[in-house]
Amino acid sequence: MEPTAATITCIKLTGTRAPRSVQLFKINGFDVTRDDGFAASTKASASGHDWVIDYYPAAWYSDNYWIMLRITLASAAAAAGGVVAASFAGRLVSFPQHGRLGPCHVPTVSAELTKGQSREFYVMSRPELFRSGYVHDDTVLLELEITVPLDGDKPKEAAAVGATAAAPSYDLHRHFGELWRSQRGTDVTFVVAGERIAAHRCVLAARSPVFMAELFGDMKETASRSVVIEDVEPEVFRALMHFIYTDMSPPELEGRGEDASTMAQHLLAAADRYGMERLKLICEEKMCAGVSVGNVATALALAEQHGCSKLKARCMEFMVATPANVRAVVKTGGYKHLLASCSSVLSDLLVAVVQRYK
């Protein structure tokens, strides 16, 4: 059965002229928002100031994926003198039928903003949220409160000193992504399974210690404008380039089909080969979410070969969850590959089985 499509509903709980604006977000299909990236945008008003709230269900922060809200001051009332002081508070809300959970408050953040400026508000990491009990039937309720005291705006005199030009959202990834797509100024070509893929040495070296050594070290590739890449498919190498240039998860990893799962496997190996730790973690998370009877043995072999402890633990947990899982997995071709390539992991698997059923 296909996963539920993600939808988000925003309910405004207060009037537009009040000093406090409360928005209640209802996120349906929360699990699949991990692959959706940007999910929704809405508007709010408080003390006569207009705000835009952008919702990001999987923002990378502090070595994990977080729910993040970006609150942007869209317009400032004339009385504010251009600078608006505001505070942002959030909380996760339990559903009425789960009344045993009280509101989970998130630390309040404050900011002084001019028109066009934003403040990012990190709510909770996705793993922590799934453990918290606030996800019910793949749905989350999130409340955001924007407070702008009626007498708390900066006076014009202070604004003249403290105000700065509005800063647009960061767009470095878009510029480098366009540089990659345009192919302008490329100075090295990779030959991947007969296909030629051009790139920029400096960009690659800045992002990967392996490319730094290959392209600017003592290796033979330093003086060559053409480098042959073996044991990597062209589509995997292009996905690697997409991440190097944009620092964003490649589109090939989106979705939950077999193609996305296979790409995650190959891209994890490529990320490890080129020292791209963040991409490696992204692929590991993708594979953890999609473990099944058909791919768990292959995923376990990759986890062992590339040092992915979280993926290894997830695969072990899945395989020994029921006797039926064990019986089904040992019949797969992936299990035969596991025996041939990583026989040492079988002792760990045996220990897991004993601990599970002792």
VEXBALUM-871562 format. One record per atom (N, C-alpha, C): x, y negated, z; residue in one letter. Coordinates in steps of 0.2 Angstrom, whole numbers, plus 5000, padded with zeros to 4 digits. Each point is the difference from the previous one (the first is absolute). Last residue first. Example, Ala and Ser with C-alpha at 12.3 -4.5 7.8 and 13.67 -1.06 7.14 Angstrom:
! VEXBALUM-871562
506450115035s/500449945001s/499649955003s/500250285000a/499649945000a/500449945000a/
***
This chain:
! VEXBALUM-871562
508150795122k/500250045006k/499550005006k/500049894977y/499650065002y/500250045005y/501149794992r/499349994999r/499650065002r/502450015001q/499749955005q/499349994999q/501050144985v/500050035006v/499849965005v/500249924978v/499550055001v/500050035007v/501749854995a/499449965000a/499450055001a/502250094997v/499949975007v/499349975000v/500650084979l/499850055005l/499949985007l/500849844984l/499350024999l/499750065004l/502349935000d/499649955003d/499250025000d/501550144988s/500150015007s/499649955004s/500149984977l/499550055002l/500150025007l/501449844988v/499449975003v/499550065002v/502050054988s/500249985007s/499449975003s/500150064977s/499850065004s/500149985007s/499949874978c/500049985006c/499850055005c/500150044976s/500449935001s/500149985007s/498750204993a/500750004996a/500449945002a/497850035010l/500550065002l/500649994997l/498449854993l/500249985007l/500550065002l/498950034980h/500549954999h/500349985007h/498250145000k/500550044997k/500649954999k/498049905007y/500350045005y/500650044998y/498749884984g/500449965004g/500450035006g/498450114986g/500650004997g/500549955004g/498050135013t/500149954995t/500750004997t/499050135018k/499850034994k/500249954994k/500249965024v/500550044998v/499950034993v/498449855010v/500649974998v/500550054997v/497950075010a/500049974993a/500649974998a/499950105021r/499950054995r/500049974993r/500149855019v/500650044999v/500050054994v/498049895007n/500549954996n/500750044999n/498450115013a/499850004993a/500449954996a/500250025024p/500350054996p/499850004993p/500149775012t/499650065000t/500450064997t/501249805004a/499349985003a/499650055001a/502349994990v/499850045006v/499449985003v/500849884981m/500150074998m/499750055006m/500049765002f/499550024996f/500150084999f/501649895013e/499450005003e/499450024996e/502249984990m/500050055005m/499350015004m/500349824985c/500050064996c/499950065005c/500449795010r/499450004997r/499950074996r/502149955008a/499650015006a/499350014997a/501649934984k/500150075003k/499550025005k/500049784993l/499750044995l/500150085002l/501149845013k/499249995001k/499750054995k/502449984999s/499750045006s/499350005001s/501849984980c/499349975001c/499750035006c/502250044986g/500049985007g/499349965002g/500650134979h/500249935000h/499949965007h/499750244995q/500649984996q/500149935000q/498150095012e/500750035002e/500649984996e/497849934993a/500249975006a/500650035003a/499250104980l/500349934999l/500249965007l/498950225001a/500750004997a/500349934999a/497850015007l/500450025005l/500850014998l/498349954984a/500149955004a/500550015006a/499350184986t/500449954997t/500249945004t/498450155009a/500650035000a/500649964996a/497749925001v/500350005006v/500750035000v/498249984982n/500649965000n/500450005006n/497950124996g/500350014994g/500749965000g/498450005019v/500350064999v/500550014994v/499849765009s/499550054999s/500450064999s/500449725007v/500250075000v/499450044999v/500249754999g/499750044995g/500350075001g/500749825014a/499249994999a/499750054996a/502449995003c/499750025006c/499250004999c/501349914983m/500050085000m/499750025006m/500349774998k/499550024995k/499950085000k/501649905014e/499449985002e/499450034995e/502350014993e/499850055006e/499349995003e/500849854984c/499850064997c/499950055005c/500749795008i/499350004996i/499850064997i/502249995010l/499450005005l/499349994997l/501949984985k/500050075003k/499450005005k/500549794992l/499650044995l/500050075002l/501349875014r/499349985000r/499550034995r/502450045000e/499750035006e/499249985000e/502050034981m/499449955001m/499550035006m/502250094989g/500049965006g/499449955001g/500550174982y/500249934999y/500049965006y/499350235000r/500650004996r/500349934999r/497950035010d/500550025005d/500750004996d/498049954988a/500249955005a/500550025005a/499350154984a/500449954996a/500149945005a/498750185008a/500750034998a/500449944997a/497749955004l/500450015006l/500750024999l/498649994982l/500249945001l/500350005007l/499050194992h/500649994996h/500349935002h/498050075011q/500550055001q/500749984996q/498049874997a/500349995006a/500650055002a/498750034980m/500549945000m/500349995006m/498450164999t/500650034997t/500549944999t/497949955009s/500350045005s/500750034997s/498549874986a/500349965005a/500450045005a/498850124984d/500649964997d/500349955005d/498150145006e/500650034999e/500649964997e/498149865012g/500050064996g/500750035000g/499049805011r/500150065004r/500150064996r/500549714998g/499650054998g/500150065005g/502049844993e/499349985001e/499650064999e/502449984995l/499850035006l/499349995002l/501049904981e/499950074999e/499950045006e/500449764999p/499350024998p/499950075000p/502049915016p/499850004993p/499350024998p/500849865022s/499950074998s/499850004992s/501649805008m/499350025001m/499950074997m/501949844998d/500050035007d/499250025002d/501149924978t/499549975003t/499950015008t/501850094985y/499949934998y/499449965004y/500650235004i/500649975001i/499949924998i/498250164996f/500149985007f/500649965001f/499750074978h/499449965002h/500149985008h/501550164991m/500149934998m/499549955002m/499650235003l/500549985005l/500249934998l/498550104986a/499749985006a/500549985005a/500850074980r/499749944999r/499649985006r/501150215000f/500549955000f/499649934999f/498750194998v/500249995007v/500549945001v/499350064978e/499449975004e/500249995007e/501650124986p/499949934999p/499549965004p/501250225010e/499549984995e/500049934998e/502150145012v/499449955001v/499649994994v/502150135001d/499650035005d/499449955003d/502149884988e/499850075000e/499550025005e/501149774986i/499750025006i/499750074999i/501949824989v/499650064999v/499750025007v/500949754989v/500150055006v/499550064999v/501249774987s/499550054999s/500250055005s/501349814998r/499449974999r/499450054999r/502550015013s/499650024995s/499349975000s/501949985016a/500249974994a/499550024994a/499650095022t/500249935001t/500149964994t/499750245003e/499449974998e/500149925000e/501650175009k/500049984993k/499549964997k/500749975026m/499850064996m/500049984992m/500649875021d/500550034996d/499850054995d/498349805008g/500550035003g/500550034996g/497949904994f/500549955002f/500650035004f/498150134991l/500049944995l/500649955002l/499550205013e/500050024993e/500249944996e/499649965023a/500650044999a/500150024993a/498049895005m/500649965002m/500650034998m/498150135000f/500149964994f/500549955000f/499550125019v/500250044995v/500249974994v/498949895018p/500850005001p/500350054995p/497849844996s/500250075001s/500750015001s/498849794996r/499550045003r/500250075002r/501449834989a/499849975006a/499550045004a/500850074979a/500550015005a/499849975006a/498649984981l/500050075003l/500650015005l/499749794990v/499450015003v/500150075003v/501749934987c/500049965006c/499450025004c/500350094978r/500450035004r/500049965007r/498050034982h/500549955002h/500450035006h/498650134978a/499949975007a/500649955001a/498750204981a/500549945001a/499849975007a/499750254987i/499749955005i/500549955002i/499550224981r/500549945002r/499649965004r/499850284994e/499749935000e/500449955003e/500650235000g/500049984993g/499749934999g/500250105022a/499750054995a/499949984993a/500949815012v/499650055004v/499750054996v/501949795001v/499750054995v/499850065004v/500549725004f/500050075003f/499750054995f/501249745000t/499550054997t/500150075003t/500749725005v/500250075001v/499450044997v/500049765001d/500750014999d/500250075001d/497749814996t/500250065002t/500850014998t/498449814996g/500650005003g/500350065003g/497550004994r/500449944999r/500650015004r/497950135000q/500750034997q/500549954998q/497550005009s/500349964994s/500650034997s/499050095020r/499650024995r/500349964993r/501149965021w/500150084998w/499650014994w/499849795009l/500750004998l/500150084997l/498049955012e/500049974993e/500750014997e/499850065022g/499650054996g/500049974993g/501049865015f/500450064999f/499650054996f/498849825007h/500549974996h/500550064998h/498350055015r/499749994994r/500549974995r/500650035023h/499950074996h/499749994993h/500349815014l/500650024998l/499950074996l/498449845012d/499950034993d/500750034997d/498549905024y/500650024997y/499950034994y/498349815008s/500250075002s/500650024996s/499849745003p/499650054997p/500250075003p/500149765012a/500550054998a/499550054997a/499849725005a/499750075000a/500550054997a/501049795012a/499750014993a/499750075001a/500349885023t/500450024994t/499650014994t/499849865026a/499750034994a/500650024995a/500449875021g/500050085000g/499750034994g/500149765003v/500750035001v/500050074999v/498049884998a/500449974995a/500750035001a/498350065015a/500050044993a/500549974995a/499649905021a/500450065001a/500050034993a/498749815001e/500749985001e/500450065001e/497650034997k/500449984994k/500749995001k/498950175018p/499949934997p/500449984994p/499250265007k/500649955000k/499749934998k/498350185011d/500349984993d/500649955002d/498350095016g/500650035000g/500449984993g/497749965008d/500449955002d/500750025000d/498350154994l/499849944997l/500449945002l/500950264998p/499749955005p/499849944997p/500250244989v/500349944999v/499749955005v/500250294994t/499849945005t/500449944998t/499250264990i/500449944999i/499749945004i/499950295000e/499749945002e/500549944999e/499350274992l/500549955000l/499749935002l/499550295000e/499849945001e/500649955000e/499350264990l/500549965003l/499749925000l/499450294996l/499749935002l/500649965003l/499950244983v/500349965006v/499649935000v/499850274989t/499849935000t/500349975006t/499950244994d/500549974995d/499849925000d/499050145016d/499750024994d/500449964994d/500849905021h/499450055000h/499750014993h/502249895015v/499850024994v/499550055000v/501149915019y/499649954997y/499850014993y/501550135016g/499350025000g/499549944997g/502650035001s/499649965005s/499350025001s/501750084983r/500050035007r/499649975005r/500249914978f/499750075000f/500050035006f/501149804999l/499349995000l/499650074999l/502449995000e/499749985007e/499350005000e/501150034979p/500050065004p/499749995007p/500249804986r/499550054998r/500050075004r/500749765011s/500350054995s/499450054998s/499349755008m/500250075003m/500350044994m/499649754999v/499550035004v/500350065004v/501049774988y/500150075000y/499550035005y/500249764986f/499850035006f/500050075000f/501049764987e/499950074999e/499850035007e/499749754988r/500350035006r/499850084999r/500349764983s/499750065002s/500350035006s/499549764983q/500550045004q/499650065003q/498949824987g/500450054996g/500550045004g/499349775011k/499650044995k/500450044995k/501049975024t/499749954996t/499750044994t/500550085027l/500050004993l/499849944996l/500850135025e/499849934997e/500150004993e/499550215019a/500449974994a/499749934999a/499950255017s/499849934999s/500449974994s/499150265011v/500549964997v/499849934999v/499350235016t/499849944997t/500649974997t/499750275005p/500249945003p/499949944995p/498350205001v/500749994997v/500249935003v/498050195010h/500349944998h/500750004997h/497850175002c/500750005001c/500349934997c/497550095012p/500449964995p/500750015001p/498750205010g/499949935000g/500449964995g/498950265002l/500649964998l/499849925001l/498450175003r/500550015005r/500649964999r/498050014986g/500149955005g/500550015005g/499150094977h/500650025003h/500249955005h/498149974986q/499950075002q/500750035004q/500049774991p/499550015005p/499950075003p/502349934989f/499450014997f/499550015006f/502349865003s/499850075000s/499250004997s/502149824995v/499450015003v/499850074999v/502449845000l/499650064997l/499450015004l/501349764998r/499950055004r/499650064996r/501449735000g/499750064997g/499850055005g/500849724996a/499950065004a/499650054997a/501349744996f/499750064997f/500050065004f/500249715000s/500250065003s/499650064996s/500949724994a/499550055001a/500350065003a/500349734991a/500350055005a/499450055001a/500749824979v/499550035004v/500350055004v/500649774983v/500250065004v/499550035005v/499649814985g/500450054996g/500250065003g/498649825009g/500749974998g/500450054996g/497750025011a/500650045002a/500649964998a/497849924994a/500249985007a/500750045002a/498950054979a/500449945000a/500249985007a/499650264994a/499649945001a/500549935000a/500750234987a/500149975006a/499549935000a/500350254986s/499949935000s/500049985007s/500750224995a/499849984993a/499949924999a/501550185016l/499649945001l/499849974993l/500550275007t/500349944996t/499549945001t/500750265010i/499549955001i/500349944997i/500350284999r/500449944998r/499449945000r/500350265012l/499649954997l/500449944999l/500450295002m/500249935001m/499549954997m/500750275009i/499449964997i/500349935002i/501950184996w/499549975004w/499449974997w/502350194997y/499449964997y/499649985005y/502750035004n/499450035000n/499549964996n/502249935008d/500150074998d/499450045000d/499949765003s/500350035006s/500150084999s/498549904982y/500349965005y/500250045006y/498550004975w/500650035003w/500449955005w/497350034992a/500649965000a/500650035003a/497550074994a/500650045000a/500649954999a/497749935000p/499950065004p/500650035001p/499249744996y/500550054997y/500050065004y/498549764995y/500050065004y/500550054996y/499449715002d/500250064996d/500150065004d/498749755002i/500350065004i/500150054995i/499749725001v/499950064996v/500450055004v/498849755007w/500550055000w/499950064996w/499249725007d/499950064997d/500650055000d/498949805017h/500650024996h/499850064997h/498649895016g/500049974994g/500650014995g/499650115021s/500149935002s/500149964993s/500050234993a/500049995007a/500249935001a/499450214980s/500049935002s/500049995008s/500550204978a/499749985006a/500149925001a/500250224980k/500149935002k/499749995007k/501250234986t/499349965002t/500249935002t/501050254987s/500149935002s/499449975002s/501350264995a/499449965000a/500349935003a/501450204995a/499450025000a/499449954999a/502850074994f/499649955002f/499350024999f/501250215000g/500449935001g/499549955002g/499650244995d/499749954997d/500449935000d/500450225011d/500350004993d/499749944996d/499450045023r/500850015000r/500249994993r/497750015005t/500349944999t/500750005001t/498650195003v/500349994993v/500249934999v/499150075021d/500550044999d/500349984993d/498049905008f/500649975003f/500650044998f/497549984995g/500550044996g/500749985002g/498449825007n/499850074998n/500550034996n/499849785017i/500450034995i/499850074999i/499149755011k/499950075000k/500350034994k/500349765015f/500150044995f/499850075001f/499449755010l/500050075002l/500150044993l/500549735011q/499850054994q/500150075002q/499849735011v/500150075001v/499750044994v/500849745009s/499750044995s/500250075001s/499949755014r/500250075000r/499650034995r/499649775005p/500750015001p/500350074999p/497849924987a/500250015007a/500750015000a/498749964980r/500249945004r/500350025007r/499050174985t/500649974996t/500349945004t/498650215012g/499949954996g/500749964997g/499850275009t/500049935002t/499849954995t/500450244996l/499750005007l/499849935003l/500550144975k/500249945003k/499549995007k/501050224984i/499449975003i/500249945004i/500950184979c/500249955005c/499449965003c/500950254987t/499449955001t/500249955006t/501250194981i/500149965006i/499449955000i/500950264989t/499649944999t/500149965007t/501150234985a/500049955005a/499649944999a/499550264992a/500449944998a/500049955005a/500050275004t/499649944999t/500449944998t/500850244992p/500049965006p/499549944999p/499750244987e/500449944999e/499949965007e/499850274998m/499649945000m/500449945000m/
***
